[in-house]
């Protein structure tokens, strides 16, 4: 799949978001593990490396057309709000409106 321009807006059906979630989870888990291995290290270089890992993760997520809303937190735009996923949640189980954000998440099922 070709890389997407990060400015390209994409909307997802629930099924499309669920189908993409394993890749989003893989990218997130890989970055999370790298950051976890560096956390607690007092060197400034470790913090720079953590910042680099998070930046690379965010770009990879954006290339999929998915919005990055925070650390390990992504939203799939569905045209009327977002399907919301936060690592390490098992699946895509939450929705929130454009206005409500993470605090207004509603369980889908």
N, C-alpha and C positions, 0 to 999 in steps of 0.2 A: 504494500500500500504506500503510495507516495506521501511524503511529508506534507502537512498542511501549513499554509501561511497562518501564523498564530492570530492574525487579525480576522481570519475567515470565521464567520459565525456559523455554527452548526446546531441543528436541533435534533433531538433523539426521541424515538418512540421508546417506551419502556423496554420492549424486546431488544431494540438496538443497543440501548445502554447496558442491559444485562449481558448481551453478547460481547460487548467490549470490556466489561468489568474484569474478566480474568487477566487481560493484558495490562489494564490500569493497576490491578492488584500486584501483578508481577513486577512492574516498574517501581511501584511504591515500596513493596517489601524489600526489593533489592537495595534501594536507596536507604530505607529505614535501617537495614542491617549494617550498611556501611557507616552511617551516622552513629548508630548505637556503639559500634566498635571504637569510635573516636571520642565519644563523650566522656567527660571526666578527665581528659588529658589536659594538663595545664598549659601546654605550649600554644602560643598564638597561631602557629602553623596549623595545628589541629582545627582551630575555629575557622581558619581560612578554607581548609579542606572540606569541613562540614558545609560551609556556605556554598562552595563549588558543587558539592554533591546535590544539595537542595535545588540549586539553580538548574543543574542538568536535569534533575527529576521534573521540575516544573516545565521546562521546555519540552520534554518528551510527552508530558501530559497534554500540554497545549497543542502539540502537533497532531494529537488525536481528535482535536476539536472540543476537548473537555476543559472546563474552567477550573483553575486552581484558586481555592478560596482561603487556604491556610495550609499550615504544615500537615501534610498527609490527608488533606481534606479537599475533595473535588466535587464539582457539580456538573451534571449533565442537563443542559437546557432542553426543556421539552416544549417550548413555545408559550407556556403559561406559568412557568415556574421551573423548579429544578428537582431532579432526582439527585439526592445527596448521599455521598459515601465518604466515610472517614475510616482510615486504617486503624485497627484491624478488623472492622466489621466483616461478618461472614458473607454478606450479600448486599444487594441494593434494596434496602428496606425503608428508606425515608424519602419524603418529598417536602419541599417548602416553597412558598410563593416568592416572587422576586423581592417583595417588600420585607418579608419576615426574616429571612436569613437562617443561619444555623439554629438560633434559639427558638425559632418557630417550626422546627421539624415535626412532621406528622408521620407516624408509622404507616406504611402502605399496606402491609399485611402482617 
